[in-house]
Amino acid sequence: MMAPMQEAGALPKLSSDGAFSLVYYGLGFTMEEQGLDPRTGGPLDLASRQAKLANLAAMKYPSIHAALHPMFDNDLDDRFEAGLDLLISGLKARIDTRS
């Protein structure tokens, strides 16, 4: 992972930080997915959790309340791709500012 980043212009430190960040993201997301899988993480009552958070957010946290639907969206592939895109875009921006 570090070689392609360095070939694109990243300094060794950025390529190292970027590689670790990407690996940590992948590992963390995998753990999150397993926690939501009833075969491995146990039953979760997401509807009840969403309702409780909606009530609290409506009173105190309007930004969270506005984002409730995407927060509880179960399209994990889309969520993973969005996060990966943010990481890659950030790395690209950091590489581009060097030139």
C-alpha positions as CSV (number, residue, x, y, z in Angstrom):
1,M,0.0,0.0,0.0
2,M,2.8,2.4,0.8
3,A,4.6,2.0,-2.6
4,P,1.6,3.2,-4.7
5,M,1.1,6.2,-2.3
6,Q,4.8,7.1,-2.6
7,E,4.7,6.7,-6.3
8,A,1.8,9.2,-6.4
9,G,3.9,11.7,-4.4
10,A,3.3,10.9,-0.8
11,L,6.2,11.3,1.6
12,P,7.1,8.1,3.5
13,K,5.5,9.3,6.7
14,L,2.2,10.0,4.9
15,S,2.3,6.7,3.2
16,S,2.9,4.9,6.5
17,D,0.1,6.9,8.3
18,G,-2.2,6.3,5.3
19,A,-1.6,2.6,5.2
20,F,-2.2,2.1,8.9
21,S,-5.3,4.3,8.7
22,L,-6.7,2.2,5.9
23,V,-5.9,-1.1,7.7
24,Y,-7.4,0.2,11.0
25,Y,-10.5,1.4,9.1
26,G,-11.0,-2.1,7.5
27,L,-10.4,-3.9,10.8
28,G,-12.7,-1.6,12.8
29,F,-15.5,-1.8,10.2
30,T,-15.2,-5.6,10.2
31,M,-15.6,-5.7,14.0
32,E,-18.6,-3.4,13.7
33,E,-20.2,-5.7,11.1
34,Q,-19.7,-8.7,13.3
35,G,-21.4,-6.9,16.2
36,L,-24.5,-6.4,14.0
37,D,-24.7,-9.9,12.7
38,P,-27.1,-12.0,14.9
39,R,-25.0,-15.1,14.2
40,T,-21.9,-13.6,15.8
41,G,-22.9,-10.6,17.9
42,G,-26.2,-11.5,19.4
43,P,-29.6,-10.0,18.8
44,L,-29.8,-6.2,18.6
45,D,-33.0,-4.4,18.7
46,L,-32.0,-1.5,16.4
47,A,-35.5,-0.2,16.1
48,S,-35.8,0.3,19.8
49,R,-32.3,2.0,19.9
50,Q,-33.2,4.2,17.0
51,A,-36.5,5.3,18.8
52,K,-34.7,6.1,22.0
53,L,-32.0,8.1,20.2
54,A,-34.6,9.9,18.2
55,N,-36.4,11.0,21.3
56,L,-33.2,12.3,22.9
57,A,-31.9,13.9,19.8
58,A,-35.1,15.7,19.0
59,M,-34.8,17.5,22.4
60,K,-31.1,18.2,22.5
61,Y,-29.2,17.3,19.4
62,P,-30.8,18.5,16.1
63,S,-27.8,17.6,14.0
64,I,-28.0,14.0,15.2
65,H,-31.8,14.0,14.8
66,A,-31.4,15.1,11.1
67,A,-29.0,12.2,10.5
68,L,-30.9,9.4,12.2
69,H,-31.9,7.7,8.9
70,P,-28.4,7.4,7.5
71,M,-27.0,6.5,11.0
72,F,-29.3,3.5,11.1
73,D,-29.2,2.5,7.4
74,N,-28.2,-1.1,7.2
75,D,-26.5,-0.9,3.8
76,L,-23.1,-1.6,5.3
77,D,-21.5,-1.9,1.8
78,D,-22.4,1.7,1.0
79,R,-21.2,2.9,4.4
80,F,-17.9,1.1,4.0
81,E,-17.4,2.5,0.5
82,A,-18.3,6.0,1.7
83,G,-15.8,5.9,4.5
84,L,-13.1,4.4,2.3
85,D,-13.7,7.2,-0.3
86,L,-13.3,9.8,2.5
87,L,-10.0,8.3,3.5
88,I,-8.7,8.0,0.0
89,S,-9.9,11.5,-0.9
90,G,-8.1,12.9,2.2
91,L,-4.9,11.1,1.3
92,K,-5.1,12.4,-2.3
93,A,-5.6,15.9,-1.0
94,R,-2.6,15.7,1.3
95,I,-0.5,14.3,-1.6
96,D,-1.7,17.1,-3.9
97,T,-0.8,19.8,-1.5
98,R,2.8,18.7,-1.6
99,S,3.2,19.4,-5.3
